[in-house]
Every structure is written in C-alpha cells, then in structure tokens.
Amino acid sequence: MKNRFRTKTLILLSTLSLLSASELAMAKENKVALVIGNKSYKDVPLKNSVNDAKDMKTALEKAGFTVIYAIDANQKKMDEAREKFVNALTKDSIGLFYYSGHGVQADGVNYLIPIDANIKSKVDLKYNAYDVNYFLDEMENAENPVNIVILDACRNNPYKGVRSISGGLANADAPTSAQGSLIAYATAPNSVADDNQKGNNGLYTKYLKQYLFAPGLTIEAALKKVGAAVKKENPDQIPWQSNSLTEDVCLGGCTSPAVKPVTPIVLTNNSPLLSFVSGAATVEKDKTYTVNFKATDKDKDLSQIQIDWLDGSDVTSKNAVDGAALSFTHNYTFAGIYALVATAIDNAGNVSKDVAKSVTVKEPAVVVPPVVKVPSVASISLSKQSVIHGNEISFFATLNLALPASYFVKVNYGDGFETMNGSGKNFDLTAIPNASAAYKIGIYDSKGVLKSNQLTGNFSVTEPAPVVVVPPVVIKTTGYSKIANNGSLLSDSAKLGANPTDWACTQDNKTGLIWEVKTTDGGLRDSAKTYTNYTPDYPKCGWSDCETSYPGKYGDSTNTDGFVMAVNNQSLCGNNDWRLPTNAELKGLVFCSDSKYNTLAEGDSGFICKSNEGWNLTTTSPTINATYFPNTQSDWFWSSSPVAYSSSYAWFVYFNYGSSYVNLKDFSNYVRLVRG
C-alpha cells in the first residue's frame, strides 16, 4: 500500500515500561518512537515546535526508545519517517508517536500539516496534509501490545480564511492494541494550545518533559500532573486524552529498584548510628547534587554507608570511617521531589536506622542575558576618494556610543569583512584595495551577525599611467630609416598608423630620397589603388589633343596627377613636394633576395635581378625590402620617365620579377610617390 499522510494534528506516543511480565520483557527489547517537529511554515511559523521535538527525542532515547526523528519536514520527509516507523513496529513493540506543529480539523477529521503544504480549500487537505486517522489505522495493523500517541498540534489555525477548516483537533479514538492505547492532546477538542512565546517549549510539552518520565508515575498519573500544571498557567488550555490502556504504563519505571542489604536488616545494640550532616534542599535538574552523612559504631567495625536515591538509579555505596563525614554526589535527570534514603552497615552485618533526606529537583532557571545597547554607525569617511592601484586607502567610522565588549566594527571594501582598529567611538582600517567598489561599515557580534545600521560609500581604484618607452632613434647612413607623419625620424620598431608620430614614409639613407609607404586602410594611400599616367602639361603628345588621348583630367583622382595633388594636400610626412619617381629612382628600390643584380642603364628594359632571366622567378616576390616597404603589390609601378620614341608610353618597374619595361599611359598601374 502506498502510504500517504494528509494534514496535521498532534498525537503523543509514549513508551510503556510495565506490561505483563512476558510482554514487558519483549517490549523492552523493541521500543520504537516517531518524533516530528514542524516549525518553519511560510505563512504562520511557530516558535517552539522544533525545540519540543528535540527535547522529546532526548527523553525517549534515555527511556530506551529507538527514535525515528524529523524536523521541519515537508510532505515527502514526513511520509518517509512515517513509513520507517510503521515498518519498525512488530508484535512485540511498544509504539510511541509524538508530533509538534500545526494541526487542523475539517468535518471531524484531524490533519497534520507539513511545512510545504499549500492549502487553499478543504479538498487540499486530503492531498497535501496527513490524515491522523489513517496513521492510527496503520499503527493498529501492527498488532503490537501498546501504542501511545501525543499530539501538541493545536496552536492556532493557519488557514482562517478557508471555509470548513478550524483550529484545534477533533476527538479521536485510540488505536486498538493488546494492552490498550492512549492518545493525548495538548488541549481539549476544538481548542487552541499555547505556543508559549516566553519560553523554549510549548506550554504542554514544557510540563510533559517534567512529569512523563518521572519514576513511579503511570502515564495516566503523569498526564494528570501535566494537565494540572498547564491549566494553572493558562486556564484556557485543558489537556485531553483518549485512553484504553488495561495495564500500568510508566515511562520512568513504575517501581524504584530495591536496596539490596548486605544482611537482613535487624537493629541491635551494636547497630551503627547514622546521621545527616549537610545537603542542599533544592538542586537544578542535571546539576550535581551533594549530600553528606556520617556514622559511628560502638564496636568500631563500621563498614559502609549506602544511599538509595529513589529515582530509579542504582544504589550508591562507599566505605565509611567511624565518625567521619562521607560525601555523596548524584545527578537527577527529571524535576520533582525525591526522598533519598541513607543506611549505615558494619562488618558484622548490623544495619542502622534509615535516614531520609528530601530534595526538590527544579527545572534550570532561565538566564536572561543583560540587555546590551548596541551603538549605531554615525558617520564614515575615506582618506581619499580615489587611489592608484597598489596604494593604500584608509576607512574611518565614528559611532554614536562606545562599542561594548564582544562587538566589532567591520568594513567590507570588496574583499570580505575585516575588523577595524580602534575603541570607544572611533575606528579605522588601512588597506590596499584591488578594484573600485562600494564599501560598507557596520557593527557585528562575535558570531558575525550584523547588529546595527550599515553605512555605505564608494571609492575608485585607477591604474597608473602607462610608461611609454620610446626606443632610441639611430641616425643611419646606409639602408633605410622610418619617418613619421609629422616628418620626425623614428626607430626601426615604429608601427604604421595615422597618428602624427606613427610611421608613414621611408627614407633611403644612401640617396636621401624619402618614399611613400602604402597602407591597407582603404584610404588615399591604400596599396590596392591604381592610376593612369597623366601629366597636364605634356608639350608633345603625338596627337592633336592630349586631353582626349590620355584618360582623365587635371586633378582627377584616377590618374597620377590627381593622386600627387591629393597627397601634397595632406602634407604627407610634413611635406607637400611629392612627385612621381623617375624610372632610375624606382629601379633603385628593387631588392634581389639572392643579391645578384644586372646594371640597366636609363632607358634599358629587362630584368634587374640576374636569377630572373627567362621569366624564371627564383628571388622573393615582391622584389623590394618588405620591412621598410610593406603592402607592396607584386605588379607594375608607374615612373615619370617618358619613352623616347613615343609620348604615349612611359616607363614602369615590375616589382614581381624586379624588371623595367614600358607601357601605354592609359593603362592603370600602381604608384609610389617620392620626394627629395
């Protein structure tokens, strides 16, 4: 069968310590309890239900129970705990179920509420909460001797706006068991129990802990004492029970262990005389209680003094010295009034008259810590608003009152909280922040919990100005040098660019000529642009109309004349006397990677690099020094040199093979300008 809880109700299952002899022996071997405490409800949280569950778990374990335990349980967790519990019950088990949390009823059915239950109508209870009757049926099916259920679940109704759902629980019959069963409620049917906002336990469980496990009390007697104490503190709350037990059940033991005498107790003239010396009248539960007795013996053969504490624990015996006080210590684990009994015994087996001492065991006093007035942060400031990375900055805080002990002023400036230095009202911290951030300063306790207001501010961290290392400019007399846009001499590490100090031209240190360097930015000097060879004042065109014979016109951007004008208008490298190079000047730029050159006179065509004879390219292309003349096309470049036999032609240098030839001026070729 798929087990399913439905809603919340409080049922207390307690353990039986006395059954019939045979069944008690079995029960002591298998006492099982389920303890559930639900507190953290989203809409109506409770204060003490988890504390109640923890304390009941501890008490049950001391009483010999195996405890299945769940706190702040959602529906799945409650279902898993219930299933473990019912599976652990056998025919020789004592079963106990204790629940603390929200419980409601609808149409006479009690429901226990998981912390994640979403209840918007009465129907939701059937699917999102635990039906107590269903749970009781499962306990009954286990056929174990005794079942006890305690429900501290009637604290209020968290669903006051939902029709047909009310606070408090309805009366329910206890499940059938061999020796009977008992259901105990924190309050009467249809009533609401006290969550006891001033204490650490709900009002019902507060007294349940005190009496339920007291030695010598049956569970019925214990619950009567619980009911009387609860009603005295809150007259509106009357605990209730449904009881079908047929034998005494005492969770703290129905009888105290008998004192085992060394010999039959017979008072004679030689019996020791025992007297009480000292011992407090009251002691707190779980605190050490000390009591002193002394004994004398006429025949000087005193043996020991023994004490029966009458709380179910073992008798304590100590060797005694005639006339000397003997000290005994003991811890009482339950509140109540105890009458301990002391006896003296001599070596002959003579026993003294018992001496009784009454001691009241109280619950520990609630210690209310002194109220500490925590100051607030009045103001904060910085030593500087902006700091260069790697440098220090100081944070300052002023409080409105002196800082008490065990409190700390802390600042978080981006690297986690750090404790500030100082005392009284003034505090500071000097640090080296890693980055710009918002900082915040507040007062914290020893557990790191913020206890005051928190003031915030901002600061910035800037990077230091970059150190520009300008390579030294070396004046060379050979090879090439780089020239800036503004005409200044640059080092060989300079890069191409459009800024005034970027590289734009190259100087031939041997000839003194300064050459244009091509770009790839799509602008005026882009290496991919070509031009027709045109000069507006050619005196001898060979035809009647030079303007018709040669494409373009004066200043046209598609011919060499327009390109020269545009470059001069920009004052490339600080100058505006740029021009087309001669054929001889262009040939001077040819670089043969194998260093084998032909000497061609002005007007001679052919290969300049010897290895290129027969159009067999064996040198690097383009045939130019690519370090100082980057972005050079492996193609024809116009010169200003005319051809002797025809003014329709001009010379060019072919930088693919490193050769010189002629071509018609209306062809489009590449151009590299020169000055000097």
N, C-alpha and C positions, 0 to 999 in steps of 0.2 A: 504494500500500500504506500502510495506517495504521501508522506507526512506534510502537513501544512498548518502553521499557526495562523490565526486570523487577527485578533485585536488584543488589547492589553487589559489585564486585571492582575491584582496582586494576590498570589497564593503562597503560603509558607509551608514547606515540607520540613518536618523536624524528624530527628532521629530518635529511635526507640532504644532505650538502654535496658529495659526489663521486659521480657516476654516469658512464656513458659520456658522451662529450663532447656529443653532441646532446641526450641526455635530461637532462643536468645543466643545460644552458642553459635548457631548458624548465622544469625543476623550480625553478630559482632565480626564475622569474617567478611561480610559484604554489605557495608552501609554506604549508600550512594546518594549524593545530593546534587541538584542542579541549582545554581545561583545565577540570576540575571539582574543586572542593574542598568537601567537606561536613563540618561540624563540630558544628552545634547540634542534635544528636539529643536528643530529650526524655528518654530513659531512660539512655543511655550517651554523653554528649557527649565529643568529642575535644578535645585541646589545640592541636595544631599543623597540622591538615589545611588550614585556610584560609591560614595562613602559607606552607605548602608550595606551594599553588596560585598564590598571588600571586607568589612568587619564581620559579616555573617560567614563568609568563606573561611576566615581565620578561625572563628569559634567552632565551626563544623569540623575543620581539619583537626583541631585539638580534641574534639569528641570522637575522632576515629573515622570520620567520613572520607570517602573519595569524592572530591568536589569537581564537578564539571562547571566551568565558570565562563561568563561572557558579560562584558560591559559595553555600553553604547552600541548595542547590536542592531544592525539592520535586519530586514526580514530574512535574508539568506543566512545570516550568522545565527539568529535565533532558531531557525529551523535546524541548522547543523547541530547546535548544542542540545536541542530537544531530542533529536534522533540519537545522539550519543547516550543521552540519559536513559531513554526508554529501552535501548538495546542493552544497557548495562544492568537493568533490573532483571533479577531471576527470582525463582520461587522461594529463595532463602534470603532475599534482600530486604533491608529497611530502606524505603524511598522517601526522600525529602525534596521539595521544590520550594525555593524562595524567590520572589520577584519583587523588585522595587522600581517603580517608574509610573508612566501614565497608564490608566485603565479607565475604560468607559463601558456603559451598557446600552444596548438597543433592543427593545422588545423583550426584555428579561434575559438577554444573553450577554455574558461578560466577555470583554475583549481586552487583550494586552497589546500595547502599541509599540511596534519597532520605531527606531528613531527616523527612518526614511519613509514612514507611511504617509501617503498622500490621500487624505480623507476629505472628500467634498460632499459625500452623501452617505446615507445609511448602507447602501449597497456596497460602497468601497470597503466597509469593514470586513465583509466576507472574503475579500481577496487580498487586502493589504494589511490585515491585522490577524491576531491569533485568538481563536475561539477557546476559552478556558474549558468549556465542557468537552470539547474534542480532546484536549490534553488530558483531562481527568479520565476519559474513556480509555486512553492508551495506558495510563497507569493501572487502571483496573484490569486490563487484559494481561498485565504481567503476572497476576495472581500471586504477588508477594505478600508476606504477612502483614506489614503495616505501611501505610502511606500517609504522609503529613504534608500539607500544603499551606504556605503562609503568603498572603497577598498584601503588600504595602503599596497599593497602586491606585488609591482613590484620592489623589492630592488635589486635583481640580479637573475641570473638563476643558481640554484644549480645543474643542470643536463646538463652542457655544452657539455659533451661528448656523449649525447644521441641524435640521429638523430630526426629531426622534432619537437623538443621541444625548445622553445625560451623564453628568459626572457621578462618581460613586459606583459601586458594584451591586449587582443583584445577589440575593442569597442563592447558594448552590449546594446541593447535597454532596457529601464527601464520597469519594470512590469506595467501592466495596473491597475489603481486604479480610484476611483470615482473622486477625485480631482487631480489625476495625481501622478506621481512618479519621483524620481530622483536617478541617480547613479553617484557618484563622485569618480574619480580615482586620486591617488596621482600624476600621471603623464600621459602624452599623450599616446595613444595606441602604443604598441610595444617599449616603452621607459622604462628606469630603474630609480627608485626613489632613493633618498639619505637617508641612514640609520643614517646619522649624528653622526659619531663616537665621535665628540667632545661634544655632548650634551646628555641629558637624554631622548630625544624623537627623532623619525624620523623627518626629516625636514617638511614633510607635516602635521603631527599631532601636531608638535610644534606650528604652526600658526592656525591650526584647533581649538585647545583649546582656542586660544586668541579671535577669531572672531565669531565662530559658535554660541556661546551662548550669544553674546553681545546684550543688549536690543536695540530694534528699527531696527535691521538688519534682512531682509529676508534671507532665506538660500542662495538664488542666490547672494545677495549682499555680504554676509559673505564669500562665496566661491570665489568671485572675489577678495576680500581683501586677502584671503589666497593665491590665485594664484599669485597675485602681489608680496606678501612678499616672497614666495618660489622662484619665478623667479629672484627676486632681489638678493637673497642669492646664488642661484645656477641657472645660466642662462640656463643650460642644462635640467632642470626639469620644465615642464609646466603642472600643474594640469589640469584635463579634467573632463567633466561631460556630462551626457545624461539626459535631463530634459523634463518632460511632465507635470509639475505642472500647474494647472489652477487657483490656488488661492495663496495668500501670506502665506508663512510658516516661522514663526520666532521662533526659539528655545529659544531665550531670551525675547520674547514678542515683538509684533510689535508696541505697543504703550506704553508710560510710564503712570502710574497712575496719574490722575489729582489731583492737590492740591485742597483740599476742603476748601474754605474760610469760615470763621465764618459768614461773611456778604458779600453782594455784594461789590466788590472792587470799591470804589469811593473815589478818592483823594479829601480831603477838607483841609481847613486851619488848622483843628485840627488833621489831619492825623499824625501819628508818623513819625519821621525821622530815617531811618536805615542806618548804615554804617558798612563797613567791617573793622575788627580790625587786624586780623592776620590769617595766614594759609599757609601751605607749598604749593608750586606749583606742586610738584610731590609726589607720595607715591607708595610703592610697593603693589602689589595685596595681599589681605588677611592680610595686616597690618593696624593697627588703624590709621585713618586719623583724625586730629583735626583742627577745624576751629572756629574762634571767631568773633562774631558780637555784636554791641551794638545799642541801640535805645533811643531816647529822645521823650518826648511828652509834648506839651505846657500845656495841661490841667491836666497833672500829673496823667492820668489814664491808663498808659501803661499796657497791659495785657500779651502778649507773643510774642515770635519770633519763627517762624517755617521755616524748611528747606526741600525743595524737592530735593533729591539727584540725581534725574533723571537717576537712574539705575534700575527702576522697583521696588524698595523697598518702604516701607511706609514713609510718611512724618513724620519728627520729630518735635515735638513742646515742648517748655519749657516756664515756667513763667519767665517774664522779669522784671527787676528793672530799673527805669529810669536812664539812663546814665551809667549803669554798664555793663561791658563786659560779654557776656554769651558764654560758651564753648560748642561745639557740637562735638561728635565723630562718626565715621562711618567706616565700613569695605567694601571696594569694592572687589567683588569676581572675576571680569574679568578685564583684561587690556584694556585700551582705554583712550579717552579724554572725560571728563564729565564736564558740566557747571551747577553746583548746583545753585539753586535759593533760596534766603532768603527773608522773608517777616515779617514785624512787624505789630501787631494788638493791638488796645486799647480796653477798656471795652465797648466803645460805638459802636464798630464795624468799626471804621475807620482803613483803611489799608494803610501801607506805600508803597512807590515805591519799586518794586522788586530790589534786589541787586544780581547780578550774580557773581560767582567765578569759574574760570576754574581750573580744577585739572587733571593732567596726571597720570594715573594709569599704572605702569610698571610691567613687569614680575620680580620676585625676582632675584636679582643679583646672579650669580653663584659664590659661595665662593670656591676658590681654596685653599685647605689646604696647609700650608707651607711644603716644602719638608724636611722630616726628614731623615738624613743619619743614617741608622741603621748599627751598627758595626757588625763585624763577630767574631766568636769564634776562637781565635788564637791558644789556647792550652788547654788541660785538663790533670788532673793527679789525683792520689789517694794517701791517706796517707799510704796505704798498699795494696798489690795486693791480699792478702788472709786474711780472718778474720774468727775466730771461731764463730759459731752460737751464737747469743745473745750479741756479742760485737760490738762496733761502728767502722765505717769506714767514712772517710771524702773525699768529692769530691771537686775538685778545678777547676776553669775555669778562663782563662785570655782572655780579649777582645783586639782587636786591637785599639778600640776607646772607649771613655767613653760612658756608657749607657745613652741614653736620657730618659726624663720623660715618664711615661706610657708604658715603655717596661720592660720586666722581663727576667732574666736568669733562665732557668728551667732545672732540671735534672730528668730523668726517670731511676730509677735503679731497676725496676721490679714491683713497687707498684703504678704506675701512676706518673704524673708530679708533682714535688714540686718546689716551688720558692726558689732559692738560696739566701743567705745573701750576702750583700756587696754593693758597689757603685763604680762609676768610671769604672775601668777596671778589678778589682779583685773581685771574688765571690767564696763562699764556702758553703757547707752544710754537716753537720754531721748527720748520720743516722744509724739505725740498720737494715740491710737488712735481709730478710728471707731466701734467697736462692741465689746460684750462678746465675749470669745474665750478659747480655750485657747492659751497661748503655749508655745513650746519653744525650748530653747537647746542647741546642740551645737558641735563643732569640725569645721571643713571645710578641705580643701586648696584649692590655687589653681584647681582645676578644678570646685570646688563639690561635691565628693564628701564625704559625712559620714564622718569618721574616728574618731569617739568615741561614747561613750554620749550619750543625749539626755534631758535632764530637762524635765518639763512642769509647768505650773501654770495657774491661771485668774485672770482679773480681770473686773470688770464695769464697764461704762460706762453711767451713768444720765443721763437727760435733766434739765436744770434745771427747777425748779418753775415752772409757768406763771405768768406775770404777769397777774393779773386786774385789768383796768382797769374800775373802776366808774364809769359815767357820772354826772356830777353831777346831783343831784336839784334840779329847779327848782320852787319853790313858785309855783303859778299861782292866779290869782283868777278866771279865766274858763276855759271849756272843761272838759276832763276831765283827771284825773290817775290814774295806776295805783297800786294798793295791793297790798302783798304779803300772803302767807298769815299772816305774823306781825303784820300791821297797819301795817308801816312804809311810808313814801312811797317810790315808785320813780321812775326816769327813764322817759321815753317809749319807750326801747329795750328795756325789760324784756320777757321772754317768759313765756307761760303755763306753769305747772308745779305739781308737788305739793310742792316743797321750801319751807321756811319763807320764803325770800327770793324765791320766784317770784311772778309776778303772778297774783292770784285775784279781785280786786274793782276796781271803777272808781268814783272819786269825781266827782260833779258839783260843780265848783268854784263854780257860781252859787248852787245851792240848799243845798249842804253835804251832800246825800244821798249815801250810799255804796251802790252796786248790786253785786249778784252777777254774776259773769262765768261764762258757760256753758262747759262742756268737751266734748270728744268722746271721752273715755276709757272710756265705758260705766259710770262711777261714779255717785255720788249726784247730781251736778250736770250729768249728761250732757244735751246740748241736745235730744236726741230724746225725752226722757221727758215725759209729760203726766199731769194730775191733775184729779179732780173738785173743785169748790169746796165746801169743808166747814169749818164752824166749830162746835165742840161746844156752845157756849153761846148759840146763836141764841134770843132770848126770844120771837120771834114768827115761827113757821114758816108759819103759814097753814093748818096741818094739826095734827091732834092728836098726831102722833108724828113729830118731825123726824128721829129715827134711821131711820125707815122711809122717809121721803120723800127723804132725801139719802143716796146710797150711801156706804158706808164707815163707819168709826167713829173714835173719838178715837185719834189716833196712828197711823192706818192709813197705810202708805207710798204708797197710791194716791190720797190726797187731799191737798189743800193743807195741812191741819193737820198731817198726819204728815210732810210734806216740811219744813215750818217747824221742827218739833221736831228732825228729824234734822240739819238744817243748824246749828241752835243747839247741838246736842250736839257738833258738830265745832268749835265756836268759829271759824267762818269769819272770816278776816282779824282774828283776835284778839277777836272779839265774839260774844255769844250773845243778841242782842236783834233778830234778823232777823224780818221780818214780810212779809205781802202788801202791795204798794203800793196806794195809792188810785188811782182812775181818773184823777184830775188829775195825780198823780205819774207815772203811766205815759205819759199824753199828753205830758208834758214831755220824754220821750225820743224822741218822733217827730222824724225828721230828713227834711225835704223837700229833695231834691237840687237843685230849682230855686229854693229859698229863698222859695217863695210859700206862706204859711200862712193858714188860717182860724182865727179865735179861737172855740173852742167852750166854752161855759160848762159847769160841772159838771152832769151830767145831760143834756146835749145830745148827741145822736148825729149821726154824719155824718163827712165827710172833713175831715181837718186840713190836708192838702196840697190847695191850690186846683186844681192840674192834674189831680187825681184825680176831679173832678166827673164824674158819669155813668159811673163804673167804668172810666174810660179811664186806665190806668196810664201815666203819662209820666215819673214820677220813679223813681230807683233803688230796687229792692227787695232786701232788706227796708229799710223806711224807718227806719233807725236808723244811728248813726255806727258803721260796722263796724270802725273802727280800735280803738275802746275797748270795743265790744260785739261781739266776734266770735262766730261759731257761733250767730247768732240765726235762728230759724225764721221764714219769711215766713208767719206764721199768727197765731192768737188767743192772747193772754196774759191770764190772769185778774187782776182787781183785787179789792180788799177792799170796794169800794163796792157797797152793796145797791141794788136798784131800788125806787123809792118805792111803786110800785103793786103789787109782789108780792115777797115774801121768797123765792120760789122762783127768782128771777133775780139775776144780778149783772152788773156792767159788765166789759167787756174791751176791749183795744185790739188792732186788727188791723194787724200790722206789715207786711203785704203792701202795702196801699194807704195806710197811715197814717190809719186811721179808728177811731171808737169806737162800740160797739154793746153790746146786752145779750144774755145767753144763759142757758138753764136751767143751774142749778148742777150737775145730774147729768151734764152733758156734760164730756168730758175735753179740757182745753186746756193750753197751756204756761204756765209760771210763771217769773218773775224776781223774786227777793226783794230787799228794800231795808231799810236801817236809817238812823236819824237823824231 
